[in-house]
Amino acid sequence: NNRKGALQTLDRAANVNTNDPSFWTRLGKLYLALIAQPPTAPKPEELAKINQVFHKAIQLAPGHASVLKDAADYFAASQQVKEAIPLSRLVPALPRAD
């Protein structure tokens, strides 16, 4: 199964030791793109895994507008509005670093 193999690859990538916040946001986006394919909805444990990835990015770059925007977009897209709103409110106040 291609999906299973891709998830295993992403799981291995999640174990990489890097402090690059953009690595983590890209990994989170890849996870979401893979698990959010119709007709299946993401499982709670899959969302929890992606949440960890985005929280890692936020911890590494709490003042980085594009990281916070990517995280806010993910939380909004995955119907986790309580997580998305505070991040979305921070983004306009921050300078863009990219």
Secondary structure, 3 states (H helix, E strand, C coil): CHHHHHHHHHHHHCCCCCCCHHHHHHHHHHHHHHHCCCCCCCCHHHHHHHHHHHHHHHHHCCCCHHHHHHHHHHHHHCCCHHHHHHHHHHHHHCCCCC
